[in-house]
Amino acid sequence: MEDTEETGAGRTGAGLTGKERSTRVFLRPTATPLPLGFLALGFATFLFAGLQLGWLQPYEGRLVALAVLLLTVPLQLLASVLGFLCRDPGAGTAMGLLAGTWAAAAGATALTPPGSHSDALGLALLASAVALLVAAAADTGKLLAAAVVTLSAVRFAVTGIAELTASSAWESAAGVTGLVLAALACYAALAFLLENSLGRAVLPVLRKEPAGEEPGVRPRL
């Protein structure tokens, strides 16, 4: 935003003279960060599901953790910042929580022996699940996005129980939930990408009627 001064004859019939101060507002539209965050989520949950379902050997857990730390965590942190900049606290909060949770899960996987379980990680995942449910409950405008965040909470809760109980059944349930979450996250990313690119919903996003818009402010994400 900048202020400019204009000097000269007035623009009305009364012949006003003097200095007129005008304000120019520059708008820089920002695209929705949800597709980026959801694709990063799908990447992480799919890799960890592969570990939990036995598709990958336990010693490969450190490689999975490294991949998630290098790709998912920074991308979701970026999506979180963009969400707040776009005046969408629901998206910003959810993406920030997801980034932190994946960082904790990846760090624990990298630092503990392959195939082991951690009570501390289990409690952290359960706490994250509760926090994500709060974020999902507060974001009532985009039901598809809320569904992804809610399923993420379920995925972390089931994984947390698996960590606390060291149960193979809960481990398998967490892996299956992770695969379902990966599919839903990819669908949501595609749906929001198409909507943002074409200006209309191509795939169902379950969006409620938009609230009133402020002048000069971009539509809700």
Buried (B, 14 or more C-beta within 10 A) or exposed (E): EEEEEEEEEEEEEEEEEEEEEEEEEEEEEBBBBBBBBBBBBBBBBBBBBBBBBEEBEEEBBBBBBEBBBEBBBEBBBBBBBBBBEBBBEBBBBBBBBBBBBBBBBBBBBBEBEEEEBBEEBBEBBBBBBEBBBBBBEBBEBBBBBBBBBBBBBBBBBBBBBBBBBEBEEBBBBBBBBBBBBBBBBBBBBBBBBBBEEEEEEEEEBBBEEEEEEEEEEBEBB
